[in-house]
């Protein structure tokens, strides 16, 4: 039954490779999360810029309307003055008061437009910075991801070689347990306890495990046990 014992030895090698693959896949997932986070920052900066542009357009629109209203009132004043009557002059004076009020409001509006223009510029700069950071991050992550991908492929090849030395039955059990506990399907018995789940292993089972002659699993976590 030396064959099973060798099979178990080879299985530890398979697990070692699987652990590497799991770590690298986690690394890839982490890089992807980082890329998404950078993307989200850029999208937020774009939204902030659009919001400020929209505010600026609104203020510019209000200012344009106000200027048109002033032109209309100016024309009206000239018309009233042209009448040359006292009533016309009185009405013209009223209109001029209104023009003064509107012009004061117009100055406030111009100030608001200037501030809004500056805010748009700030948002444009922020967006550009975020995009530069994103580009650098994506490039750096792409390099790390390529290395991880390469390591995964090399490790998968080594895993295939090691797996060929494991009996199909043992490998099938391993694959099933490994699917639930990626890279951690094997456990040792340490002083009567499962090294993975710390569940107690009775003496009888521990003896069988030490013999290394058959597939034995932890009654608590179902991992494959080895001495
Ligand atoms: Zn266990």
py3Dmol code that shows the C-alpha trace and the ligand (Angstrom):
import py3Dmol

protein = """\
ATOM      1  CA  UNK A   1       0.000   0.000   0.000  1.00  0.00           C
ATOM      2  CA  UNK A   2       2.991   2.258  -0.481  1.00  0.00           C
ATOM      3  CA  UNK A   3       1.126   3.535  -3.522  1.00  0.00           C
ATOM      4  CA  UNK A   4      -1.504   5.323  -1.430  1.00  0.00           C
ATOM      5  CA  UNK A   5       1.163   6.842   0.780  1.00  0.00           C
ATOM      6  CA  UNK A   6       2.957   8.225  -2.280  1.00  0.00           C
ATOM      7  CA  UNK A   7      -0.366   9.426  -3.571  1.00  0.00           C
ATOM      8  CA  UNK A   8      -0.885  11.385  -0.370  1.00  0.00           C
ATOM      9  CA  UNK A   9       2.599  12.902  -0.641  1.00  0.00           C
ATOM     10  CA  UNK A  10       1.820  14.003  -4.197  1.00  0.00           C
ATOM     11  CA  UNK A  11      -1.505  15.422  -2.985  1.00  0.00           C
ATOM     12  CA  UNK A  12       0.312  17.764  -0.586  1.00  0.00           C
ATOM     13  CA  UNK A  13       2.237  18.986  -3.581  1.00  0.00           C
ATOM     14  CA  UNK A  14      -1.048  19.530  -5.470  1.00  0.00           C
ATOM     15  CA  UNK A  15      -2.374  21.496  -2.503  1.00  0.00           C
ATOM     16  CA  UNK A  16       0.767  23.625  -2.364  1.00  0.00           C
ATOM     17  CA  UNK A  17       0.207  24.571  -6.011  1.00  0.00           C
ATOM     18  CA  UNK A  18      -3.506  25.163  -5.408  1.00  0.00           C
ATOM     19  CA  UNK A  19      -2.681  27.491  -2.527  1.00  0.00           C
ATOM     20  CA  UNK A  20      -0.453  29.532  -4.854  1.00  0.00           C
ATOM     21  CA  UNK A  21      -3.199  29.657  -7.483  1.00  0.00           C
ATOM     22  CA  UNK A  22      -5.781  30.745  -4.875  1.00  0.00           C
ATOM     23  CA  UNK A  23      -3.499  33.526  -3.627  1.00  0.00           C
ATOM     24  CA  UNK A  24      -2.833  34.763  -7.149  1.00  0.00           C
ATOM     25  CA  UNK A  25      -6.542  34.719  -8.015  1.00  0.00           C
ATOM     26  CA  UNK A  26      -7.244  36.709  -4.857  1.00  0.00           C
ATOM     27  CA  UNK A  27      -4.552  39.131  -5.970  1.00  0.00           C
ATOM     28  CA  UNK A  28      -6.222  39.464  -9.390  1.00  0.00           C
ATOM     29  CA  UNK A  29      -9.579  40.095  -7.723  1.00  0.00           C
ATOM     30  CA  UNK A  30      -7.988  42.742  -5.486  1.00  0.00           C
ATOM     31  CA  UNK A  31      -6.449  44.478  -8.509  1.00  0.00           C
ATOM     32  CA  UNK A  32      -9.819  44.444 -10.231  1.00  0.00           C
ATOM     33  CA  UNK A  33     -11.445  46.015  -7.167  1.00  0.00           C
ATOM     34  CA  UNK A  34      -8.737  48.691  -7.137  1.00  0.00           C
ATOM     35  CA  UNK A  35      -9.317  49.403 -10.834  1.00  0.00           C
ATOM     36  CA  UNK A  36     -13.045  49.708 -10.229  1.00  0.00           C
ATOM     37  CA  UNK A  37     -12.435  52.077  -7.309  1.00  0.00           C
ATOM     38  CA  UNK A  38     -10.299  54.335  -9.541  1.00  0.00           C
ATOM     39  CA  UNK A  39     -12.976  54.191 -12.222  1.00  0.00           C
ATOM     40  CA  UNK A  40     -15.599  55.230  -9.659  1.00  0.00           C
ATOM     41  CA  UNK A  41     -13.453  58.207  -8.578  1.00  0.00           C
ATOM     42  CA  UNK A  42     -13.139  59.377 -12.195  1.00  0.00           C
ATOM     43  CA  UNK A  43     -16.875  58.963 -12.753  1.00  0.00           C
ATOM     44  CA  UNK A  44     -17.604  60.986  -9.596  1.00  0.00           C
ATOM     45  CA  UNK A  45     -15.254  63.742 -10.793  1.00  0.00           C
ATOM     46  CA  UNK A  46     -17.001  63.753 -14.206  1.00  0.00           C
ATOM     47  CA  UNK A  47     -20.383  64.053 -12.511  1.00  0.00           C
ATOM     48  CA  UNK A  48     -19.115  66.920 -10.320  1.00  0.00           C
ATOM     49  CA  UNK A  49     -17.807  68.728 -13.411  1.00  0.00           C
ATOM     50  CA  UNK A  50     -21.099  68.259 -15.262  1.00  0.00           C
ATOM     51  CA  UNK A  51     -23.018  69.575 -12.267  1.00  0.00           C
ATOM     52  CA  UNK A  52     -20.852  72.710 -12.138  1.00  0.00           C
ATOM     53  CA  UNK A  53     -21.093  73.240 -15.892  1.00  0.00           C
ATOM     54  CA  UNK A  54     -24.846  72.978 -15.669  1.00  0.00           C
ATOM     55  CA  UNK A  55     -24.912  75.523 -12.836  1.00  0.00           C
ATOM     56  CA  UNK A  56     -22.734  77.874 -14.923  1.00  0.00           C
ATOM     57  CA  UNK A  57     -25.003  77.502 -17.971  1.00  0.00           C
ATOM     58  CA  UNK A  58     -28.030  78.305 -15.817  1.00  0.00           C
ATOM     59  CA  UNK A  59     -26.414  81.473 -14.423  1.00  0.00           C
ATOM     60  CA  UNK A  60     -25.230  82.546 -17.896  1.00  0.00           C
ATOM     61  CA  UNK A  61     -28.771  82.018 -19.171  1.00  0.00           C
ATOM     62  CA  UNK A  62     -30.200  84.136 -16.368  1.00  0.00           C
ATOM     63  CA  UNK A  63     -27.667  86.874 -17.097  1.00  0.00           C
ATOM     64  CA  UNK A  64     -28.506  86.860 -20.797  1.00  0.00           C
ATOM     65  CA  UNK A  65     -32.224  87.132 -20.027  1.00  0.00           C
ATOM     66  CA  UNK A  66     -31.518  90.036 -17.694  1.00  0.00           C
ATOM     67  CA  UNK A  67     -29.529  91.849 -20.380  1.00  0.00           C
ATOM     68  CA  UNK A  68     -32.377  91.406 -22.844  1.00  0.00           C
ATOM     69  CA  UNK A  69     -34.813  92.745 -20.277  1.00  0.00           C
ATOM     70  CA  UNK A  70     -32.553  95.789 -19.771  1.00  0.00           C
ATOM     71  CA  UNK A  71     -32.458  96.427 -23.531  1.00  0.00           C
ATOM     72  CA  UNK A  72     -36.224  96.198 -23.641  1.00  0.00           C
ATOM     73  CA  UNK A  73     -36.577  98.659 -20.739  1.00  0.00           C
ATOM     74  CA  UNK A  74     -34.053 101.056 -22.296  1.00  0.00           C
ATOM     75  CA  UNK A  75     -36.101 101.077 -25.474  1.00  0.00           C
ATOM     76  CA  UNK A  76     -39.247 101.675 -23.440  1.00  0.00           C
ATOM     77  CA  UNK A  77     -37.646 104.635 -21.599  1.00  0.00           C
ATOM     78  CA  UNK A  78     -36.613 106.232 -24.919  1.00  0.00           C
ATOM     79  CA  UNK A  79     -40.127 105.711 -26.224  1.00  0.00           C
ATOM     80  CA  UNK A  80     -41.689 107.323 -23.139  1.00  0.00           C
ATOM     81  CA  UNK A  81     -39.268 110.268 -23.182  1.00  0.00           C
ATOM     82  CA  UNK A  82     -39.993 110.797 -26.872  1.00  0.00           C
ATOM     83  CA  UNK A  83     -43.635 111.405 -25.994  1.00  0.00           C
ATOM     84  CA  UNK A  84     -42.475 114.664 -24.375  1.00  0.00           C
ATOM     85  CA  UNK A  85     -45.412 114.618 -21.907  1.00  0.00           C
ATOM     86  CA  UNK A  86     -45.235 114.913 -18.131  1.00  0.00           C
ATOM     87  CA  UNK A  87     -46.911 111.533 -17.747  1.00  0.00           C
ATOM     88  CA  UNK A  88     -44.392 110.067 -20.164  1.00  0.00           C
ATOM     89  CA  UNK A  89     -41.452 111.510 -18.178  1.00  0.00           C
ATOM     90  CA  UNK A  90     -42.895 110.121 -14.931  1.00  0.00           C
ATOM     91  CA  UNK A  91     -43.333 106.686 -16.443  1.00  0.00           C
ATOM     92  CA  UNK A  92     -39.797 106.885 -17.879  1.00  0.00           C
ATOM     93  CA  UNK A  93     -38.399 107.708 -14.395  1.00  0.00           C
ATOM     94  CA  UNK A  94     -40.176 104.654 -12.981  1.00  0.00           C
ATOM     95  CA  UNK A  95     -38.674 102.488 -15.703  1.00  0.00           C
ATOM     96  CA  UNK A  96     -35.217 103.928 -14.992  1.00  0.00           C
ATOM     97  CA  UNK A  97     -35.570 102.950 -11.316  1.00  0.00           C
ATOM     98  CA  UNK A  98     -36.403  99.467 -12.421  1.00  0.00           C
ATOM     99  CA  UNK A  99     -33.369  99.479 -14.711  1.00  0.00           C
ATOM    100  CA  UNK A 100     -31.149 100.498 -11.754  1.00  0.00           C
ATOM    101  CA  UNK A 101     -32.507  97.648  -9.654  1.00  0.00           C
ATOM    102  CA  UNK A 102     -31.972  95.153 -12.454  1.00  0.00           C
ATOM    103  CA  UNK A 103     -28.442  96.408 -13.059  1.00  0.00           C
ATOM    104  CA  UNK A 104     -27.570  95.903  -9.397  1.00  0.00           C
ATOM    105  CA  UNK A 105     -28.973  92.388  -9.602  1.00  0.00           C
ATOM    106  CA  UNK A 106     -27.016  91.936 -12.823  1.00  0.00           C
ATOM    107  CA  UNK A 107     -23.737  92.716 -11.062  1.00  0.00           C
ATOM    108  CA  UNK A 108     -24.473  90.067  -8.427  1.00  0.00           C
ATOM    109  CA  UNK A 109     -25.295  87.669 -11.220  1.00  0.00           C
ATOM    110  CA  UNK A 110     -22.006  88.472 -12.992  1.00  0.00           C
ATOM    111  CA  UNK A 111     -20.102  87.757  -9.785  1.00  0.00           C
ATOM    112  CA  UNK A 112     -21.949  84.454  -9.475  1.00  0.00           C
ATOM    113  CA  UNK A 113     -21.056  83.634 -13.111  1.00  0.00           C
ATOM    114  CA  UNK A 114     -17.370  84.350 -12.441  1.00  0.00           C
ATOM    115  CA  UNK A 115     -17.389  82.126  -9.348  1.00  0.00           C
ATOM    116  CA  UNK A 116     -19.169  79.375 -11.275  1.00  0.00           C
ATOM    117  CA  UNK A 117     -16.558  79.633 -14.065  1.00  0.00           C
ATOM    118  CA  UNK A 118     -13.783  79.221 -11.504  1.00  0.00           C
ATOM    119  CA  UNK A 119     -15.574  76.224 -10.002  1.00  0.00           C
ATOM    120  CA  UNK A 120     -15.784  74.630 -13.431  1.00  0.00           C
ATOM    121  CA  UNK A 121     -12.034  75.132 -13.881  1.00  0.00           C
ATOM    122  CA  UNK A 122     -11.314  73.583 -10.482  1.00  0.00           C
ATOM    123  CA  UNK A 123     -13.527  70.598 -11.322  1.00  0.00           C
ATOM    124  CA  UNK A 124     -11.783  70.218 -14.697  1.00  0.00           C
ATOM    125  CA  UNK A 125      -8.390  70.161 -12.975  1.00  0.00           C
ATOM    126  CA  UNK A 126      -9.619  67.647 -10.422  1.00  0.00           C
ATOM    127  CA  UNK A 127     -10.978  65.404 -13.163  1.00  0.00           C
ATOM    128  CA  UNK A 128      -7.688  65.578 -15.057  1.00  0.00           C
ATOM    129  CA  UNK A 129      -5.742  64.667 -11.900  1.00  0.00           C
ATOM    130  CA  UNK A 130      -8.052  61.735 -11.156  1.00  0.00           C
ATOM    131  CA  UNK A 131      -7.702  60.514 -14.731  1.00  0.00           C
ATOM    132  CA  UNK A 132      -3.902  60.693 -14.515  1.00  0.00           C
ATOM    133  CA  UNK A 133      -3.906  58.791 -11.224  1.00  0.00           C
ATOM    134  CA  UNK A 134      -6.267  56.234 -12.741  1.00  0.00           C
ATOM    135  CA  UNK A 135      -4.077  55.763 -15.816  1.00  0.00           C
ATOM    136  CA  UNK A 136      -0.978  55.227 -13.667  1.00  0.00           C
ATOM    137  CA  UNK A 137      -2.816  52.829 -11.371  1.00  0.00           C
ATOM    138  CA  UNK A 138      -4.269  50.830 -14.269  1.00  0.00           C
ATOM    139  CA  UNK A 139      -0.862  50.536 -15.868  1.00  0.00           C
ATOM    140  CA  UNK A 140       0.827  49.413 -12.628  1.00  0.00           C
ATOM    141  CA  UNK A 141      -1.991  46.958 -11.892  1.00  0.00           C
ATOM    142  CA  UNK A 142      -1.835  45.572 -15.428  1.00  0.00           C
ATOM    143  CA  UNK A 143       1.837  44.701 -14.878  1.00  0.00           C
ATOM    144  CA  UNK A 144       1.104  43.013 -11.528  1.00  0.00           C
ATOM    145  CA  UNK A 145      -1.885  41.198 -13.048  1.00  0.00           C
ATOM    146  CA  UNK A 146       0.220  39.941 -15.959  1.00  0.00           C
ATOM    147  CA  UNK A 147       2.803  38.542 -13.514  1.00  0.00           C
ATOM    148  CA  UNK A 148       0.053  36.904 -11.433  1.00  0.00           C
ATOM    149  CA  UNK A 149      -1.504  35.418 -14.552  1.00  0.00           C
ATOM    150  CA  UNK A 150       1.856  34.030 -15.638  1.00  0.00           C
ATOM    151  CA  UNK A 151       2.443  32.495 -12.209  1.00  0.00           C
ATOM    152  CA  UNK A 152      -1.033  30.937 -12.276  1.00  0.00           C
ATOM    153  CA  UNK A 153      -0.361  29.332 -15.642  1.00  0.00           C
ATOM    154  CA  UNK A 154       3.041  27.983 -14.594  1.00  0.00           C
ATOM    155  CA  UNK A 155       1.579  26.694 -11.314  1.00  0.00           C
ATOM    156  CA  UNK A 156      -1.338  25.049 -13.095  1.00  0.00           C
ATOM    157  CA  UNK A 157       1.140  23.155 -15.276  1.00  0.00           C
ATOM    158  CA  UNK A 158       3.091  22.021 -12.191  1.00  0.00           C
ATOM    159  CA  UNK A 159      -0.181  21.075 -10.508  1.00  0.00           C
ATOM    160  CA  UNK A 160      -1.161  18.880 -13.455  1.00  0.00           C
ATOM    161  CA  UNK A 161       2.180  17.057 -13.185  1.00  0.00           C
ATOM    162  CA  UNK A 162       1.728  16.515  -9.435  1.00  0.00           C
ATOM    163  CA  UNK A 163      -1.939  15.517  -9.812  1.00  0.00           C
ATOM    164  CA  UNK A 164      -0.957  12.767 -12.258  1.00  0.00           C
ATOM    165  CA  UNK A 165       0.767  11.014  -9.326  1.00  0.00           C
ATOM    166  CA  UNK A 166      -2.413  10.970  -7.222  1.00  0.00           C
ATOM    167  CA  UNK A 167      -4.918   8.102  -7.533  1.00  0.00           C
ATOM    168  CA  UNK A 168      -8.068   9.286  -9.357  1.00  0.00           C
ATOM    169  CA  UNK A 169     -10.274   8.410  -6.389  1.00  0.00           C
ATOM    170  CA  UNK A 170      -8.191  10.433  -3.916  1.00  0.00           C
ATOM    171  CA  UNK A 171      -7.926  13.294  -6.376  1.00  0.00           C
ATOM    172  CA  UNK A 172     -11.714  13.319  -6.848  1.00  0.00           C
ATOM    173  CA  UNK A 173     -12.263  13.566  -3.077  1.00  0.00           C
ATOM    174  CA  UNK A 174      -9.612  16.254  -2.862  1.00  0.00           C
ATOM    175  CA  UNK A 175     -11.210  18.304  -5.651  1.00  0.00           C
ATOM    176  CA  UNK A 176     -14.558  18.120  -3.911  1.00  0.00           C
ATOM    177  CA  UNK A 177     -13.133  19.254  -0.547  1.00  0.00           C
ATOM    178  CA  UNK A 178     -10.888  21.835  -2.237  1.00  0.00           C
ATOM    179  CA  UNK A 179     -13.899  23.433  -3.906  1.00  0.00           C
ATOM    180  CA  UNK A 180     -15.220  24.243  -0.410  1.00  0.00           C
ATOM    181  CA  UNK A 181     -11.840  25.052   1.153  1.00  0.00           C
ATOM    182  CA  UNK A 182      -9.685  26.419  -1.677  1.00  0.00           C
ATOM    183  CA  UNK A 183      -6.013  25.545  -1.122  1.00  0.00           C
ATOM    184  CA  UNK A 184      -6.829  24.056   2.295  1.00  0.00           C
ATOM    185  CA  UNK A 185      -8.360  20.636   1.657  1.00  0.00           C
ATOM    186  CA  UNK A 186      -5.726  18.667   3.554  1.00  0.00           C
ATOM    187  CA  UNK A 187      -5.311  18.650   7.320  1.00  0.00           C
ATOM    188  CA  UNK A 188      -2.909  17.032   9.740  1.00  0.00           C
ATOM    189  CA  UNK A 189      -3.662  15.615  13.139  1.00  0.00           C
ATOM    190  CA  UNK A 190      -1.944  17.649  15.823  1.00  0.00           C
ATOM    191  CA  UNK A 191      -2.076  16.120  19.305  1.00  0.00           C
ATOM    192  CA  UNK A 192      -5.420  14.502  18.680  1.00  0.00           C
ATOM    193  CA  UNK A 193      -7.035  17.468  16.949  1.00  0.00           C
ATOM    194  CA  UNK A 194      -7.640  18.405  13.326  1.00  0.00           C
ATOM    195  CA  UNK A 195      -5.097  21.099  12.412  1.00  0.00           C
ATOM    196  CA  UNK A 196      -7.678  22.861  10.222  1.00  0.00           C
ATOM    197  CA  UNK A 197     -10.849  22.946  12.339  1.00  0.00           C
ATOM    198  CA  UNK A 198      -9.462  21.969  15.764  1.00  0.00           C
ATOM    199  CA  UNK A 199     -12.087  19.230  16.025  1.00  0.00           C
ATOM    200  CA  UNK A 200     -11.147  16.234  18.148  1.00  0.00           C
ATOM    201  CA  UNK A 201      -9.943  13.105  16.304  1.00  0.00           C
ATOM    202  CA  UNK A 202     -10.430   9.856  18.188  1.00  0.00           C
ATOM    203  CA  UNK A 203      -7.534   7.444  18.760  1.00  0.00           C
ATOM    204  CA  UNK A 204      -8.889   4.811  16.409  1.00  0.00           C
ATOM    205  CA  UNK A 205      -9.159   7.265  13.484  1.00  0.00           C
ATOM    206  CA  UNK A 206      -5.751   8.775  14.314  1.00  0.00           C
ATOM    207  CA  UNK A 207      -4.189   5.286  14.102  1.00  0.00           C
ATOM    208  CA  UNK A 208      -5.799   4.642  10.735  1.00  0.00           C
ATOM    209  CA  UNK A 209      -4.578   8.009   9.468  1.00  0.00           C
ATOM    210  CA  UNK A 210      -1.027   7.278  10.589  1.00  0.00           C
ATOM    211  CA  UNK A 211      -1.077   4.037   8.587  1.00  0.00           C
ATOM    212  CA  UNK A 212      -1.648   6.106   5.397  1.00  0.00           C
ATOM    213  CA  UNK A 213      -3.513   3.313   3.621  1.00  0.00           C
ATOM    214  CA  UNK A 214      -6.885   4.811   2.807  1.00  0.00           C
ATOM    215  CA  UNK A 215      -8.831   8.037   2.365  1.00  0.00           C
ATOM    216  CA  UNK A 216      -9.796   9.297   5.823  1.00  0.00           C
ATOM    217  CA  UNK A 217     -11.575  12.517   6.518  1.00  0.00           C
ATOM    218  CA  UNK A 218     -12.060  14.766   9.493  1.00  0.00           C
ATOM    219  CA  UNK A 219     -15.525  13.980  10.926  1.00  0.00           C
ATOM    220  CA  UNK A 220     -15.976  17.693  11.690  1.00  0.00           C
ATOM    221  CA  UNK A 221     -14.772  19.578   8.609  1.00  0.00           C
ATOM    222  CA  UNK A 222     -14.544  16.676   6.097  1.00  0.00           C
ATOM    223  CA  UNK A 223     -10.985  17.590   5.077  1.00  0.00           C
ATOM    224  CA  UNK A 224      -8.670  14.763   4.069  1.00  0.00           C
ATOM    225  CA  UNK A 225      -6.548  13.785   7.066  1.00  0.00           C
ATOM    226  CA  UNK A 226      -2.876  12.889   7.058  1.00  0.00           C
ATOM    227  CA  UNK A 227      -0.517  12.097   9.871  1.00  0.00           C
TER     228      UNK A 227
END
"""
ligand_1 = """\
1
ZN
Zn -11.301 19.166 10.667
"""
view = py3Dmol.view(width=600, height=400)
view.addModel(protein, "pdb")
view.setStyle({"model": 0}, {"cartoon": {"style": "trace"}})
view.addModel(ligand_1, "xyz")
view.setStyle({"model": 1}, {"stick": {}})
view.zoomTo()
view.show()
